[in-house]
Amino acid sequence: MTGPSSTDHAWVTRVAIVVTAGGAALLVPWVLYLAVTLPEAPPSGAWRLAWVGYDVALGLSLAVSSWLIWTRRRAAVVSLAVSAVLVLSDAWFDVCLSWGTSGQTWALVSAFALELPVALLLGWEAARVLARSGRLQQRQRQDRPGPQDPT
């Protein structure tokens, strides 16, 4: 009995490419908006720099993930994991820092409807890339000639 073929969940890879590339592209105008509209220093000195910098890092991580998935590189596992953690952290800070403000509802909706599903998708794709890489390594070992039997 053989395991699932690499095409069984190929749609996940396509969706992951769209989500990572699309997320990276959508973050560009968002970062520009934040850079212009966020106050210079609400609770601490570098408020604007902190949020803009974080979203730039998230956008770069998503863009790198998209390229690594597209080119079928094993390094996509690490990049996808980093992207998932950045998305989850963004949701966490959005919810925590908006708590008790007029932005709380939007932060919760955004976290549950967008950021958590995206993080789960990124984690799922990372697991798929890792499993695919393991299967490929196993096949390569099986195809390699072993030591000759001295009989």
N, CA, C and O atoms as a GROMACS GRO file, in nm:
protein
  604
    1MET      N    1   0.085  -0.118   0.000
    1MET     CA    2   0.000   0.000   0.000
    1MET      C    3   0.089   0.124   0.000
    1MET      O    4   0.183   0.133   0.078
    2THR      N    5   0.060   0.214  -0.084
    2THR     CA    6   0.141   0.334  -0.092
    2THR      C    7   0.072   0.449  -0.022
    2THR      O    8  -0.049   0.446   0.000
    3GLY      N    9   0.152   0.551   0.013
    3GLY     CA   10   0.098   0.668   0.081
    3GLY      C   11   0.029   0.760  -0.019
    3GLY      O   12   0.022   0.730  -0.138
    4PRO      N   13  -0.021   0.871   0.030
    4PRO     CA   14  -0.090   0.965  -0.058
    4PRO      C   15   0.007   1.022  -0.161
    4PRO      O   16   0.125   1.045  -0.131
    5SER      N   17  -0.043   1.045  -0.280
    5SER     CA   18   0.043   1.102  -0.384
    5SER      C   19   0.064   1.250  -0.357
    5SER      O   20  -0.009   1.312  -0.280
    6SER      N   21   0.165   1.304  -0.423
    6SER     CA   22   0.197   1.445  -0.401
    6SER      C   23   0.089   1.537  -0.458
    6SER      O   24   0.087   1.656  -0.426
    7THR      N   25  -0.001   1.484  -0.540
    7THR     CA   26  -0.106   1.568  -0.597
    7THR      C   27  -0.235   1.568  -0.514
    7THR      O   28  -0.326   1.645  -0.542
    8ASP      N   29  -0.243   1.481  -0.411
    8ASP     CA   30  -0.364   1.474  -0.330
    8ASP      C   31  -0.400   1.608  -0.267
    8ASP      O   32  -0.518   1.645  -0.260
    9HIS      N   33  -0.300   1.680  -0.222
    9HIS     CA   34  -0.324   1.808  -0.157
    9HIS      C   35  -0.250   1.920  -0.229
    9HIS      O   36  -0.208   2.017  -0.167
   10ALA      N   37  -0.233   1.906  -0.360
   10ALA     CA   38  -0.163   2.009  -0.438
   10ALA      C   39  -0.234   2.144  -0.428
   10ALA      O   40  -0.170   2.248  -0.440
   11TRP      N   41  -0.363   2.143  -0.406
   11TRP     CA   42  -0.437   2.268  -0.392
   11TRP      C   43  -0.388   2.348  -0.273
   11TRP      O   44  -0.392   2.471  -0.275
   12VAL      N   45  -0.340   2.280  -0.168
   12VAL     CA   46  -0.289   2.350  -0.050
   12VAL      C   47  -0.168   2.433  -0.089
   12VAL      O   48  -0.153   2.548  -0.046
   13THR      N   49  -0.081   2.374  -0.170
   13THR     CA   50   0.038   2.446  -0.215
   13THR      C   51  -0.002   2.568  -0.297
   13THR      O   52   0.053   2.676  -0.279
   14ARG      N   53  -0.098   2.551  -0.388
   14ARG     CA   54  -0.143   2.664  -0.469
   14ARG      C   55  -0.203   2.774  -0.381
   14ARG      O   56  -0.176   2.892  -0.402
   15VAL      N   57  -0.284   2.735  -0.285
   15VAL     CA   58  -0.345   2.833  -0.194
   15VAL      C   59  -0.236   2.901  -0.111
   15VAL      O   60  -0.242   3.022  -0.089
   16ALA      N   61  -0.137   2.824  -0.065
   16ALA     CA   62  -0.029   2.882   0.014
   16ALA      C   63   0.050   2.984  -0.068
   16ALA      O   64   0.090   3.088  -0.015
   17ILE      N   65   0.072   2.956  -0.195
   17ILE     CA   66   0.143   3.052  -0.280
   17ILE      C   67   0.059   3.179  -0.296
   17ILE      O   68   0.112   3.289  -0.287
   18VAL      N   69  -0.070   3.163  -0.320
   18VAL     CA   70  -0.157   3.280  -0.335
   18VAL      C   71  -0.162   3.360  -0.206
   18VAL      O   72  -0.154   3.483  -0.209
   19VAL      N   73  -0.175   3.293  -0.091
   19VAL     CA   74  -0.184   3.362   0.038
   19VAL      C   75  -0.054   3.434   0.071
   19VAL      O   76  -0.056   3.549   0.114
   20THR      N   77   0.059   3.367   0.051
   20THR     CA   78   0.186   3.432   0.086
   20THR      C   79   0.219   3.546  -0.010
   20THR      O   80   0.257   3.654   0.034
   21ALA      N   81   0.204   3.522  -0.139
   21ALA     CA   82   0.232   3.630  -0.236
   21ALA      C   83   0.131   3.744  -0.222
   21ALA      O   84   0.168   3.861  -0.223
   22GLY      N   85   0.004   3.708  -0.209
   22GLY     CA   86  -0.100   3.810  -0.192
   22GLY      C   87  -0.084   3.887  -0.063
   22GLY      O   88  -0.100   4.009  -0.060
   23GLY      N   89  -0.052   3.816   0.045
   23GLY     CA   90  -0.030   3.882   0.173
   23GLY      C   91   0.086   3.979   0.167
   23GLY      O   92   0.078   4.090   0.219
   24ALA      N   93   0.195   3.937   0.103
   24ALA     CA   94   0.311   4.026   0.089
   24ALA      C   95   0.273   4.149   0.007
   24ALA      O   96   0.310   4.261   0.043
   25ALA      N   97   0.199   4.129  -0.101
   25ALA     CA   98   0.160   4.242  -0.186
   25ALA      C   99   0.064   4.337  -0.112
   25ALA      O  100   0.076   4.459  -0.124
   26LEU      N  101  -0.030   4.281  -0.037
   26LEU     CA  102  -0.126   4.365   0.035
   26LEU      C  103  -0.062   4.441   0.151
   26LEU      O  104  -0.110   4.547   0.190
   27LEU      N  105   0.046   4.388   0.203
   27LEU     CA  106   0.113   4.457   0.313
   27LEU      C  107   0.186   4.584   0.269
   27LEU      O  108   0.211   4.672   0.351
   28VAL      N  109   0.220   4.594   0.141
   28VAL     CA  110   0.290   4.714   0.094
   28VAL      C  111   0.205   4.839   0.115
   28VAL      O  112   0.252   4.933   0.180
   29PRO      N  113   0.081   4.847   0.063
   29PRO     CA  114   0.002   4.968   0.089
   29PRO      C  115  -0.034   4.983   0.237
   29PRO      O  116  -0.045   5.095   0.287
   30TRP      N  117  -0.052   4.872   0.308
   30TRP     CA  118  -0.083   4.879   0.450
   30TRP      C  119   0.031   4.944   0.528
   30TRP      O  120   0.008   5.029   0.614
   31VAL      N  121   0.155   4.904   0.497
   31VAL     CA  122   0.272   4.961   0.564
   31VAL      C  123   0.281   5.110   0.534
   31VAL      O  124   0.310   5.190   0.622
   32LEU      N  125   0.257   5.147   0.409
   32LEU     CA  126   0.261   5.290   0.373
   32LEU      C  127   0.153   5.368   0.450
   32LEU      O  128   0.177   5.478   0.497
   33TYR      N  129   0.035   5.308   0.460
   33TYR     CA  130  -0.073   5.372   0.537
   33TYR      C  131  -0.032   5.390   0.683
   33TYR      O  132  -0.051   5.498   0.739
   34LEU      N  133   0.023   5.285   0.744
   34LEU     CA  134   0.066   5.294   0.883
   34LEU      C  135   0.176   5.399   0.901
   34LEU      O  136   0.176   5.474   0.999
   35ALA      N  137   0.268   5.403   0.807
   35ALA     CA  138   0.379   5.497   0.818
   35ALA      C  139   0.330   5.642   0.818
   35ALA      O  140   0.394   5.730   0.876
   36VAL      N  141   0.217   5.666   0.755
   36VAL     CA  142   0.164   5.802   0.747
   36VAL      C  143   0.066   5.832   0.860
   36VAL      O  144   0.062   5.945   0.909
   37THR      N  145  -0.013   5.733   0.903
   37THR     CA  146  -0.124   5.762   0.996
   37THR      C  147  -0.096   5.732   1.142
   37THR      O  148  -0.158   5.793   1.229
   38LEU      N  149  -0.006   5.641   1.172
   38LEU     CA  150   0.018   5.610   1.314
   38LEU      C  151   0.082   5.729   1.384
   38LEU      O  152   0.165   5.800   1.326
   39PRO      N  153   0.044   5.750   1.508
   39PRO     CA  154   0.108   5.859   1.583
   39PRO      C  155   0.256   5.829   1.604
   39PRO      O  156   0.297   5.713   1.608
   40GLU      N  157   0.333   5.932   1.616
   40GLU     CA  158   0.478   5.916   1.637
   40GLU      C  159   0.507   5.837   1.764
   40GLU      O  160   0.591   5.748   1.764
   41ALA      N  161   0.436   5.871   1.871
   41ALA     CA  162   0.472   5.808   1.998
   41ALA      C  163   0.356   5.806   2.097
   41ALA      O  164   0.355   5.888   2.188
   42PRO      N  165   0.257   5.714   2.082
   42PRO     CA  166   0.156   5.709   2.187
   42PRO      C  167   0.214   5.665   2.322
   42PRO      O  168   0.252   5.750   2.402
   43PRO      N  169   0.223   5.534   2.349
   43PRO     CA  170   0.273   5.494   2.480
   43PRO      C  171   0.425   5.493   2.490
   43PRO      O  172   0.480   5.510   2.599
   44SER      N  173   0.495   5.473   2.379
   44SER     CA  174   0.640   5.469   2.387
   44SER      C  175   0.700   5.538   2.265
   44SER      O  176   0.627   5.574   2.173
   45GLY      N  177   0.829   5.558   2.266
   45GLY     CA  178   0.898   5.641   2.168
   45GLY      C  179   0.886   5.602   2.023
   45GLY      O  180   0.857   5.689   1.940
   46ALA      N  181   0.906   5.480   1.988
   46ALA     CA  182   0.915   5.442   1.847
   46ALA      C  183   0.794   5.361   1.802
   46ALA      O  184   0.809   5.260   1.733
   47TRP      N  185   0.677   5.405   1.839
   47TRP     CA  186   0.552   5.334   1.809
   47TRP      C  187   0.536   5.310   1.660
   47TRP      O  188   0.514   5.196   1.618
   48ARG      N  189   0.545   5.414   1.580
   48ARG     CA  190   0.527   5.402   1.436
   48ARG      C  191   0.634   5.310   1.377
   48ARG      O  192   0.602   5.221   1.297
   49LEU      N  193   0.758   5.330   1.415
   49LEU     CA  194   0.868   5.247   1.365
   49LEU      C  195   0.847   5.100   1.402
   49LEU      O  196   0.874   5.012   1.321
   50ALA      N  197   0.801   5.075   1.522
   50ALA     CA  198   0.779   4.936   1.566
   50ALA      C  199   0.675   4.866   1.478
   50ALA      O  200   0.700   4.755   1.431
   51TRP      N  201   0.560   4.928   1.456
   51TRP     CA  202   0.454   4.864   1.379
   51TRP      C  203   0.487   4.855   1.231
   51TRP      O  204   0.462   4.752   1.168
   52VAL      N  205   0.542   4.961   1.175
   52VAL     CA  206   0.579   4.958   1.033
   52VAL      C  207   0.689   4.855   1.012
   52VAL      O  208   0.683   4.776   0.917
   53GLY      N  209   0.789   4.853   1.098
   53GLY     CA  210   0.897   4.756   1.088
   53GLY      C  211   0.848   4.613   1.100
   53GLY      O  212   0.893   4.524   1.027
   54TYR      N  213   0.755   4.591   1.192
   54TYR     CA  214   0.700   4.456   1.209
   54TYR      C  215   0.627   4.410   1.083
   54TYR      O  216   0.646   4.297   1.038
   55ASP      N  217   0.545   4.497   1.028
   55ASP     CA  218   0.470   4.460   0.908
   55ASP      C  219   0.561   4.446   0.786
   55ASP      O  220   0.532   4.365   0.698
   56VAL      N  221   0.669   4.522   0.780
   56VAL     CA  222   0.767   4.503   0.672
   56VAL      C  223   0.830   4.364   0.686
   56VAL      O  224   0.845   4.293   0.587
   57ALA      N  225   0.868   4.326   0.808
   57ALA     CA  226   0.926   4.194   0.831
   57ALA      C  227   0.827   4.084   0.793
   57ALA      O  228   0.865   3.984   0.732
   58LEU      N  229   0.701   4.102   0.829
   58LEU     CA  230   0.597   4.004   0.794
   58LEU      C  231   0.581   3.995   0.642
   58LEU      O  232   0.572   3.885   0.587
   59GLY      N  233   0.577   4.109   0.575
   59GLY     CA  234   0.564   4.109   0.430
   59GLY      C  235   0.682   4.041   0.361
   59GLY      O  236   0.664   3.965   0.266
   60LEU      N  237   0.802   4.068   0.410
   60LEU     CA  238   0.921   4.004   0.352
   60LEU      C  239   0.918   3.853   0.376
   60LEU      O  240   0.953   3.775   0.288
   61SER      N  241   0.876   3.814   0.496
   61SER     CA  242   0.869   3.672   0.529
   61SER      C  243   0.768   3.600   0.439
   61SER      O  244   0.794   3.490   0.392
   62LEU      N  245   0.654   3.663   0.415
   62LEU     CA  246   0.553   3.603   0.326
   62LEU      C  247   0.604   3.597   0.182
   62LEU      O  248   0.582   3.498   0.113
   63ALA      N  249   0.673   3.701   0.137
   63ALA     CA  250   0.726   3.703   0.001
   63ALA      C  251   0.831   3.593  -0.017
   63ALA      O  252   0.831   3.522  -0.117
   64VAL      N  253   0.921   3.580   0.081
   64VAL     CA  254   1.023   3.474   0.074
   64VAL      C  255   0.956   3.337   0.077
   64VAL      O  256   0.996   3.248   0.001
   65SER      N  257   0.857   3.320   0.162
   65SER     CA  258   0.785   3.192   0.168
   65SER      C  259   0.722   3.159   0.034
   65SER      O  260   0.731   3.045  -0.013
   66SER      N  261   0.659   3.257  -0.027
   66SER     CA  262   0.596   3.235  -0.157
   66SER      C  263   0.698   3.188  -0.260
   66SER      O  264   0.674   3.092  -0.333
   67TRP      N  265   0.812   3.256  -0.265
   67TRP     CA  266   0.915   3.219  -0.362
   67TRP      C  267   0.970   3.079  -0.333
   67TRP      O  268   0.991   3.000  -0.425
   68LEU      N  269   0.994   3.049  -0.205
   68LEU     CA  270   1.048   2.918  -0.169
   68LEU      C  271   0.950   2.805  -0.200
   68LEU      O  272   0.990   2.697  -0.242
   69ILE      N  273   0.820   2.830  -0.180
   69ILE     CA  274   0.720   2.729  -0.216
   69ILE      C  275   0.717   2.712  -0.368
   69ILE      O  276   0.718   2.600  -0.419
   70TRP      N  277   0.713   2.823  -0.438
   70TRP     CA  278   0.706   2.821  -0.584
   70TRP      C  279   0.823   2.743  -0.644
   70TRP      O  280   0.806   2.667  -0.739
   71THR      N  281   0.943   2.762  -0.587
   71THR     CA  282   1.063   2.696  -0.640
   71THR      C  283   1.089   2.561  -0.573
   71THR      O  284   1.191   2.498  -0.597
   72ARG      N  285   0.994   2.519  -0.488
   72ARG     CA  286   0.998   2.387  -0.423
   72ARG      C  287   1.127   2.365  -0.343
   72ARG      O  288   1.190   2.260  -0.354
   73ARG      N  289   1.164   2.465  -0.264
   73ARG     CA  290   1.284   2.455  -0.181
   73ARG      C  291   1.246   2.406  -0.042
   73ARG      O  292   1.140   2.440   0.011
   74ARG      N  293   1.333   2.325   0.016
   74ARG     CA  294   1.310   2.274   0.151
   74ARG      C  295   1.311   2.386   0.255
   74ARG      O  296   1.245   2.375   0.358
   75ALA      N  297   1.385   2.491   0.227
   75ALA     CA  298   1.391   2.604   0.320
   75ALA      C  299   1.255   2.668   0.341
   75ALA      O  300   1.238   2.748   0.433
   76ALA      N  301   1.157   2.634   0.258
   76ALA     CA  302   1.022   2.686   0.276
   76ALA      C  303   0.966   2.648   0.413
   76ALA      O  304   0.884   2.721   0.469
   77VAL      N  305   1.009   2.534   0.467
   77VAL     CA  306   0.961   2.491   0.598
   77VAL      C  307   0.990   2.598   0.703
   77VAL      O  308   0.903   2.636   0.780
   78VAL      N  309   1.114   2.645   0.705
   78VAL     CA  310   1.154   2.745   0.804
   78VAL      C  311   1.083   2.877   0.778
   78VAL      O  312   1.031   2.939   0.870
   79SER      N  313   1.080   2.918   0.653
   79SER     CA  314   1.017   3.045   0.619
   79SER      C  315   0.867   3.044   0.650
   79SER      O  316   0.813   3.143   0.699
   80LEU      N  317   0.801   2.933   0.620
   80LEU     CA  318   0.659   2.921   0.652
   80LEU      C  319   0.635   2.924   0.803
   80LEU      O  320   0.540   2.986   0.850
   81ALA      N  321   0.722   2.857   0.878
   81ALA     CA  322   0.708   2.859   1.024
   81ALA      C  323   0.728   3.000   1.078
   81ALA      O  324   0.652   3.045   1.165
   82VAL      N  325   0.828   3.071   1.028
   82VAL     CA  326   0.852   3.209   1.070
   82VAL      C  327   0.731   3.296   1.036
   82VAL      O  328   0.685   3.375   1.118
   83SER      N  329   0.680   3.281   0.914
   83SER     CA  330   0.563   3.359   0.873
   83SER      C  331   0.442   3.330   0.961
   83SER      O  332   0.370   3.422   1.000
   84ALA      N  333   0.420   3.203   0.993
   84ALA     CA  334   0.306   3.167   1.080
   84ALA      C  335   0.320   3.231   1.217
   84ALA      O  336   0.223   3.284   1.272
   85VAL      N  337   0.439   3.227   1.273
   85VAL     CA  338   0.461   3.288   1.405
   85VAL      C  339   0.442   3.439   1.399
   85VAL      O  340   0.384   3.498   1.490
   86LEU      N  341   0.490   3.502   1.293
   86LEU     CA  342   0.472   3.647   1.279
   86LEU      C  343   0.324   3.683   1.266
   86LEU      O  344   0.278   3.782   1.324
   87VAL      N  345   0.249   3.604   1.190
   87VAL     CA  346   0.104   3.630   1.175
   87VAL      C  347   0.033   3.613   1.310
   87VAL      O  348  -0.050   3.696   1.348
   88LEU      N  349   0.067   3.505   1.382
   88LEU     CA  350   0.005   3.483   1.514
   88LEU      C  351   0.042   3.594   1.612
   88LEU      O  352  -0.042   3.641   1.689
   89SER      N  353   0.168   3.635   1.609
   89SER     CA  354   0.212   3.744   1.699
   89SER      C  355   0.140   3.874   1.665
   89SER      O  356   0.102   3.949   1.754
   90ASP      N  357   0.123   3.900   1.536
   90ASP     CA  358   0.052   4.020   1.494
   90ASP      C  359  -0.091   4.019   1.547
   90ASP      O  360  -0.141   4.119   1.598
   91ALA      N  361  -0.157   3.903   1.535
   91ALA     CA  362  -0.293   3.892   1.587
   91ALA      C  363  -0.296   3.914   1.739
   91ALA      O  364  -0.382   3.986   1.791
   92TRP      N  365  -0.202   3.853   1.808
   92TRP     CA  366  -0.195   3.866   1.954
   92TRP      C  367  -0.180   4.012   1.996
   92TRP      O  368  -0.254   4.061   2.081
   93PHE      N  369  -0.083   4.082   1.935
   93PHE     CA  370  -0.060   4.221   1.974
   93PHE      C  371  -0.176   4.311   1.932
   93PHE      O  372  -0.211   4.404   2.005
   94ASP      N  373  -0.235   4.285   1.815
   94ASP     CA  374  -0.351   4.365   1.774
   94ASP      C  375  -0.465   4.352   1.875
   94ASP      O  376  -0.525   4.452   1.915
   95VAL      N  377  -0.494   4.230   1.916
   95VAL     CA  378  -0.602   4.207   2.011
   95VAL      C  379  -0.568   4.267   2.148
   95VAL      O  380  -0.649   4.339   2.206
   96CYS      N  381  -0.450   4.238   2.198
   96CYS     CA  382  -0.411   4.288   2.331
   96CYS      C  383  -0.406   4.440   2.338
   96CYS      O  384  -0.454   4.500   2.434
   97LEU      N  385  -0.347   4.502   2.236
   97LEU     CA  386  -0.330   4.647   2.240
   97LEU      C  387  -0.457   4.724   2.206
   97LEU      O  388  -0.465   4.844   2.230
   98SER      N  389  -0.555   4.655   2.150
   98SER     CA  390  -0.682   4.723   2.120
   98SER      C  391  -0.788   4.695   2.227
   98SER      O  392  -0.898   4.751   2.221
   99TRP      N  393  -0.756   4.610   2.324
   99TRP     CA  394  -0.854   4.570   2.423
   99TRP      C  395  -0.912   4.692   2.494
   99TRP      O  396  -0.839   4.777   2.544
  100GLY      N  397  -1.043   4.699   2.498
  100GLY     CA  398  -1.112   4.809   2.565
  100GLY      C  399  -1.119   4.937   2.483
  100GLY      O  400  -1.162   5.041   2.534
  101THR      N  401  -1.077   4.930   2.356
  101THR     CA  402  -1.084   5.048   2.270
  101THR      C  403  -1.188   5.025   2.160
  101THR      O  404  -1.248   4.918   2.152
  102SER      N  405  -1.206   5.124   2.077
  102SER     CA  406  -1.301   5.110   1.966
  102SER      C  407  -1.250   5.012   1.860
  102SER      O  408  -1.328   4.966   1.777
  103GLY      N  409  -1.123   4.980   1.861
  103GLY     CA  410  -1.066   4.887   1.764
  103GLY      C  411  -1.071   4.742   1.806
  103GLY      O  412  -1.028   4.655   1.731
  104GLN      N  413  -1.122   4.715   1.924
  104GLN     CA  414  -1.122   4.578   1.977
  104GLN      C  415  -1.201   4.482   1.889
  104GLN      O  416  -1.154   4.371   1.861
  105THR      N  417  -1.319   4.521   1.845
  105THR     CA  418  -1.402   4.431   1.764
  105THR      C  419  -1.330   4.397   1.634
  105THR      O  420  -1.326   4.280   1.595
  106TRP      N  421  -1.275   4.497   1.566
  106TRP     CA  422  -1.205   4.472   1.440
  106TRP      C  423  -1.084   4.380   1.464
  106TRP      O  424  -1.057   4.292   1.383
  107ALA      N  425  -1.012   4.401   1.572
  107ALA     CA  426  -0.895   4.318   1.601
  107ALA      C  427  -0.935   4.173   1.622
  107ALA      O  428  -0.867   4.082   1.574
  108LEU      N  429  -1.045   4.148   1.693
  108LEU     CA  430  -1.092   4.012   1.716
  108LEU      C  431  -1.141   3.947   1.586
  108LEU      O  432  -1.110   3.831   1.558
  109VAL      N  433  -1.218   4.021   1.508
  109VAL     CA  434  -1.267   3.968   1.380
  109VAL      C  435  -1.149   3.937   1.289
  109VAL      O  436  -1.144   3.830   1.227
  110SER      N  437  -1.055   4.027   1.280
  110SER     CA  438  -0.937   4.007   1.196
  110SER      C  439  -0.855   3.887   1.243
  110SER      O  440  -0.808   3.808   1.161
  111ALA      N  441  -0.840   3.873   1.374
  111ALA     CA  442  -0.763   3.760   1.428
  111ALA      C  443  -0.829   3.627   1.395
  111ALA      O  444  -0.763   3.534   1.348
  112PHE      N  445  -0.959   3.616   1.421
  112PHE     CA  446  -1.028   3.487   1.404
  112PHE      C  447  -1.065   3.457   1.259
  112PHE      O  448  -1.066   3.340   1.219
  113ALA      N  449  -1.095   3.559   1.180
  113ALA     CA  450  -1.138   3.534   1.043
  113ALA      C  451  -1.024   3.535   0.941
  113ALA      O  452  -1.036   3.478   0.833
  114LEU      N  453  -0.913   3.599   0.976
  114LEU     CA  454  -0.805   3.612   0.879
  114LEU      C  455  -0.673   3.555   0.931
  114LEU      O  456  -0.618   3.462   0.872
  115GLU      N  457  -0.624   3.611   1.039
  115GLU     CA  458  -0.487   3.577   1.082
  115GLU      C  459  -0.472   3.434   1.132
  115GLU      O  460  -0.375   3.368   1.096
  116LEU      N  461  -0.563   3.385   1.213
  116LEU     CA  462  -0.553   3.246   1.260
  116LEU      C  463  -0.566   3.146   1.145
  116LEU      O  464  -0.487   3.052   1.139
  117PRO      N  465  -0.664   3.161   1.055
  117PRO     CA  466  -0.669   3.068   0.940
  117PRO      C  467  -0.543   3.075   0.853
  117PRO      O  468  -0.496   2.971   0.805
  118VAL      N  469  -0.489   3.193   0.831
  118VAL     CA  470  -0.367   3.205   0.751
  118VAL      C  471  -0.252   3.133   0.821
  118VAL      O  472  -0.176   3.060   0.757
  119ALA      N  473  -0.238   3.153   0.951
  119ALA     CA  474  -0.130   3.086   1.025
  119ALA      C  475  -0.146   2.934   1.019
  119ALA      O  476  -0.047   2.863   1.005
  120LEU      N  477  -0.268   2.885   1.029
  120LEU     CA  478  -0.292   2.741   1.018
  120LEU      C  479  -0.256   2.689   0.879
  120LEU      O  480  -0.194   2.583   0.866
  121LEU      N  481  -0.292   2.763   0.777
  121LEU     CA  482  -0.257   2.724   0.640
  121LEU      C  483  -0.105   2.720   0.622
  121LEU      O  484  -0.051   2.627   0.563
  122LEU      N  485  -0.036   2.821   0.674
  122LEU     CA  486   0.110   2.825   0.663
  122LEU      C  487   0.173   2.707   0.736
  122LEU      O  488   0.268   2.646   0.687
  123GLY      N  489   0.121   2.675   0.854
  123GLY     CA  490   0.172   2.560   0.928
  123GLY      C  491   0.145   2.429   0.855
  123GLY      O  492   0.231   2.340   0.854
  124TRP      N  493   0.028   2.417   0.796
  124TRP     CA  494  -0.007   2.296   0.722
  124TRP      C  495   0.086   2.279   0.601
  124TRP      O  496   0.135   2.169   0.574
  125GLU      N  497   0.109   2.388   0.531
  125GLU     CA  498   0.198   2.380   0.414
  125GLU      C  499   0.342   2.347   0.459
  125GLU      O  500   0.411   2.273   0.390
  126ALA      N  501   0.386   2.402   0.572
  126ALA     CA  502   0.520   2.369   0.623
  126ALA      C  503   0.530   2.219   0.652
  126ALA      O  504   0.630   2.156   0.620
  127ALA      N  505   0.426   2.164   0.713
  127ALA     CA  506   0.425   2.019   0.742
  127ALA      C  507   0.426   1.938   0.613
  127ALA      O  508   0.493   1.835   0.605
  128ARG      N  509   0.353   1.984   0.512
  128ARG     CA  510   0.350   1.913   0.383
  128ARG      C  511   0.487   1.917   0.315
  128ARG      O  512   0.534   1.816   0.262
  129VAL      N  513   0.552   2.033   0.317
  129VAL     CA  514   0.684   2.045   0.256
  129VAL      C  515   0.783   1.954   0.328
  129VAL      O  516   0.865   1.888   0.264
  130LEU      N  517   0.774   1.951   0.459
  130LEU     CA  518   0.863   1.865   0.538
  130LEU      C  519   0.840   1.718   0.506
  130LEU      O  520   0.935   1.642   0.489
  131ALA      N  521   0.713   1.677   0.498
  131ALA     CA  522   0.681   1.537   0.467
  131ALA      C  523   0.727   1.502   0.325
  131ALA      O  524   0.782   1.394   0.302
  132ARG      N  525   0.704   1.592   0.231
  132ARG     CA  526   0.746   1.569   0.093
  132ARG      C  527   0.898   1.556   0.085
  132ARG      O  528   0.951   1.472   0.012
  133SER      N  529   0.966   1.638   0.159
  133SER     CA  530   1.112   1.634   0.162
  133SER      C  531   1.160   1.501   0.220
  133SER      O  532   1.256   1.442   0.171
  134GLY      N  533   1.092   1.454   0.325
  134GLY     CA  534   1.128   1.325   0.386
  134GLY      C  535   1.106   1.209   0.290
  134GLY      O  536   1.189   1.118   0.282
  135ARG      N  537   0.994   1.213   0.217
  135ARG     CA  538   0.968   1.106   0.120
  135ARG      C  539   1.071   1.107   0.008
  135ARG      O  540   1.115   1.002  -0.037
  136LEU      N  541   1.110   1.226  -0.036
  136LEU     CA  542   1.210   1.238  -0.141
  136LEU      C  543   1.345   1.184  -0.093
  136LEU      O  544   1.412   1.112  -0.167
  137GLN      N  545   1.384   1.216   0.028
  137GLN     CA  546   1.509   1.165   0.083
  137GLN      C  547   1.505   1.013   0.094
  137GLN      O  548   1.604   0.946   0.063
  138GLN      N  549   1.394   0.959   0.138
  138GLN     CA  550   1.380   0.814   0.150
  138GLN      C  551   1.393   0.746   0.014
  138GLN      O  552   1.460   0.644   0.002
  139ARG      N  553   1.328   0.803  -0.088
  139ARG     CA  554   1.341   0.747  -0.223
  139ARG      C  555   1.484   0.753  -0.274
  139ARG      O  556   1.532   0.660  -0.338
  140GLN      N  557   1.552   0.863  -0.245
  140GLN     CA  558   1.691   0.877  -0.290
  140GLN      C  559   1.780   0.772  -0.223
  140GLN      O  560   1.869   0.717  -0.287
  141ARG      N  561   1.755   0.745  -0.095
  141ARG     CA  562   1.833   0.641  -0.026
  141ARG      C  563   1.807   0.503  -0.085
  141ARG      O  564   1.899   0.423  -0.100
  142GLN      N  565   1.682   0.477  -0.118
  142GLN     CA  566   1.646   0.346  -0.175
  142GLN      C  567   1.705   0.328  -0.314
  142GLN      O  568   1.740   0.216  -0.352
  143ASP      N  569   1.716   0.437  -0.390
  143ASP     CA  570   1.770   0.428  -0.526
  143ASP      C  571   1.922   0.418  -0.529
  143ASP      O  572   1.979   0.376  -0.629
  144ARG      N  573   1.987   0.457  -0.420
  144ARG     CA  574   2.131   0.454  -0.414
  144ARG      C  575   2.179   0.309  -0.400
  144ARG      O  576   2.126   0.235  -0.318
  145PRO      N  577   2.278   0.269  -0.479
  145PRO     CA  578   2.329   0.132  -0.464
  145PRO      C  579   2.402   0.117  -0.331
  145PRO      O  580   2.482   0.201  -0.292
  146GLY      N  581   2.371   0.008  -0.261
  146GLY     CA  582   2.435  -0.019  -0.132
  146GLY      C  583   2.559  -0.104  -0.151
  146GLY      O  584   2.599  -0.132  -0.263
  147PRO      N  585   2.619  -0.143  -0.043
  147PRO     CA  586   2.739  -0.227  -0.052
  147PRO      C  587   2.705  -0.361  -0.115
  147PRO      O  588   2.596  -0.415  -0.093
  148GLN      N  589   2.795  -0.413  -0.192
  148GLN     CA  590   2.775  -0.542  -0.258
  148GLN      C  591   2.777  -0.653  -0.156
  148GLN      O  592   2.855  -0.650  -0.061
  149ASP      N  593   2.691  -0.752  -0.177
  149ASP     CA  594   2.686  -0.868  -0.088
  149ASP      C  595   2.798  -0.964  -0.129
  149ASP      O  596   2.797  -1.016  -0.241
  150PRO      N  597   2.897  -0.988  -0.041
  150PRO     CA  598   3.014  -1.072  -0.077
  150PRO      C  599   2.982  -1.220  -0.065
  150PRO      O  600   3.037  -1.286   0.023
  151THR      N  601   2.897  -1.275  -0.150
  151THR     CA  602   2.870  -1.420  -0.144
  151THR      C  603   2.931  -1.494  -0.258
  151THR      O  604   2.917  -1.616  -0.266
   0.00000   0.00000   0.00000
